[in-house]
Amino acid sequence: MNADLALPLITSLGWLILCGAALMSYRLRWKQFVKLALIWAAIFGGVFVAAGWIMASSNGAESPVHI
């Protein structure tokens, strides 16, 4: 993990906690809660990966995903 990606990772986790707290306030059934939580995790995960790739490609650095 690159040190430049630490702050976005921490802030993304903070936003996920905030989204989870907002979902809990609706007092949904567990099935609905898990479904929405997975959707939010996929959204934030996708944005995190996309931002990492964009940052890496614009800086001329190596790709964050090693194949």
C-alpha positions in Angstrom: 0.0 0.0 0.0 1.2 3.4 -0.9 1.5 6.1 1.8 -0.5 8.5 -0.4 -3.5 6.2 -0.3 -3.6 6.0 3.5 -5.7 9.2 3.8 -8.3 8.2 1.2 -8.6 4.8 2.8 -9.1 6.2 6.3 -11.7 8.8 5.0 -13.5 6.1 3.0 -13.8 4.0 6.1 -15.1 7.0 8.0 -17.8 7.5 5.3 -18.7 3.9 5.4 -19.2 4.1 9.2 -21.3 7.2 8.7 -23.4 5.4 6.1 -23.8 2.4 8.4 -25.0 4.7 11.2 -27.5 6.4 8.8 -28.8 3.0 7.7 -29.2 1.8 11.3 -31.3 4.9 12.1 -34.0 3.6 9.6 -34.3 0.4 11.7 -34.5 -1.9 8.7 -34.7 -5.6 8.7 -31.4 -7.4 8.7 -31.8 -8.7 5.2 -32.4 -5.1 3.9 -29.6 -3.7 6.0 -27.1 -6.2 4.7 -28.1 -5.6 1.1 -27.8 -1.9 1.4 -24.5 -2.1 3.3 -23.0 -4.3 0.6 -24.2 -1.9 -2.1 -22.5 1.0 -0.2 -19.3 -1.0 0.3 -19.2 -1.8 -3.4 -19.7 1.9 -4.3 -17.0 3.1 -2.0 -14.7 0.3 -2.9 -15.1 1.0 -6.6 -14.5 4.7 -6.2 -11.4 3.9 -4.1 -9.9 1.6 -6.7 -10.8 4.0 -9.6 -9.2 6.9 -7.8 -6.1 4.8 -7.1 -5.8 3.9 -10.8 -6.3 7.5 -11.9 -3.7 8.8 -9.5 -1.2 6.1 -10.5 -1.7 6.7 -14.2 -1.6 10.5 -14.0 1.7 10.4 -12.0 3.3 7.9 -14.2 3.7 5.5 -11.2 3.2 1.8 -11.4 -0.3 0.4 -11.1 -1.7 -0.2 -7.6 -2.9 -3.6 -8.7 -0.1 -6.1 -9.2 -0.9 -8.9 -11.6 
